[in-house]
């Protein structure tokens, strides 16, 4: 198929016709890629089982990997999910925004959206273009990240075009995503909630609303996801560049010394403070050592750009596992296929 690429210019006004056309594509079972504040999403009618299957085909995505259902208002989830007072307390605090809540599903949601699970993931995105699209479609939108399965998530429309041109009907270009990594995903339980995928909404922030916040083992260890993932990004190798990525554990100095000791010409994701300390390497600025927001914003873009550096291997510092860096750790450990070495010569 021919993919229509449209640059949004005035979301509140002159883009109205574009949203109407995109909404019609979705209602008729087609696919539209669109911007959110986290990463670009690949949308289909969440109530149409055949449309949802097209997402898996376009991405090359395993069919047991559940999709997130996007709504324009948190209350719209009542039509297809069993909402609770805790859900609405979370919605009041974090929605619209980068939080996904997994709830028990109603029969209206097809199994092709939930990966066969009896739960459904719900998110109300913070990006106004995403909400305008949902409103124009008149249906909730099932949407994973708009990339080929396993590759770095797209943070610009150009990333989407590179991966999915000819596979989707329309791509809406809303500029670069503000956050750069996918939403926080939690599963509500009787005891509180379980964090299944970290994002910008931190565990300590969730704890201001939910009495107990547990972190699923698979957040830090992909092998702990089991055979049937409850959330996107839990089980499979994700976010990976084509070039081999290796993480280096240790201090900044140990990382610099390790890279400078290599005989092979390599790529390096480096902290801003260390950009001039490397001798022979192609350097990419990950962001300041103490700026996790900048590192998250840059990560997927850099991993995509790294594939054009023509190096046999890329080295990157292993982030800490603290709250602020949890999303970064979760993404980069998967991008590296869990390959970590000590930062010594």
C-alpha positions, 0 to 999 in steps of 0.5 A: 500500500502507499503510506500517506505522510502528513505533517500536522501544522495546527492541531487545534484548527487547520488539521481538523480535516486531517483528523477526520480522514485519519479517524475514518481510516481507523473506523474502516479497519486501517492503520494510522501512526500518530504522535504521543508524548512518549513515543509514536503509536501505531493505531487501529480500532481496538474493538475490531479484531481484524484491525488489531491483527493488522498491527501484529502483521505490520510490525512483525509482532508476536501475537501474545504481546498485548496492545494498549488501548488509548482513550481520549478521556479516562472515563471512556474505559468504562465501556470495555474495562472494569474500572475501580476507585483506584483507577480513577484516583490514578487518572485524576493524578496522572491522566492525561499522561504517560501512565497505563493501567491494566484492568479486568476486561469486558467482552467487548475487547477482542482477544487479538488486542489483549494477547488472549489475556482477561485483562486490558491495558488502558491509557489516556495520552497527554499529546493533544494530537493523540486525543484528537485522533481518538475523538475523530475515530469515535472508537478507542485505539489499540496502539503499540509503538509504531516500529518494527518489532524489536527495533528501537521505538520511534520518537519522530515520524521519520523513524516511523516512515523508515520502519513502516512505509508501505505497511500502514495507511497514514503517518501523522507527523507531530514532531519529536516526542517529549519524553522518548520512552514508553508509558509506565505500565501497572497492574492493579491488585487487591494489595496495591499495584505491580509495576510491569514497565517503568516510565516517566511516572515513578514508583514513589509517585504511584505510592502517593495514590496506591498503598503498595507498589511492587516491582515485577521481577521482569522489570530488571530481568527480562528472563523473569517475564514467563511465557505469557507477558502481561505487558508490552516490553516484558518478554521479548528482546526490545529496543535493539539496534542492528549493531551489537550493544554492550553495557559496561558496569562501573564508574564513569572513569572505569567506562572511559578507561575501558573504551580507550583500552579497546583495540577495535574501533567502536561506537560509544554512548557517552555522558555529556561530561565525558565526550572529549575523553575518548581516544578512538571511537564514534561518540554519541551524546547520551545526556548528562550523567545526572539527567535521566530525563535527557537520557531517556529522551535521547536513547531511542533516537541515538540507538537508531542513529548508531546503526549508521555509524558503521562500527562493529560494536557500541558500548554504553554505561550501565545505568543505576537501578534507582527510581529515576533511572529505572525506565532507562535501565529497563530499556537499555538492558533489553536493547543490549540483550542483557550483555553486561561487562565490567568496566576494566581494561 
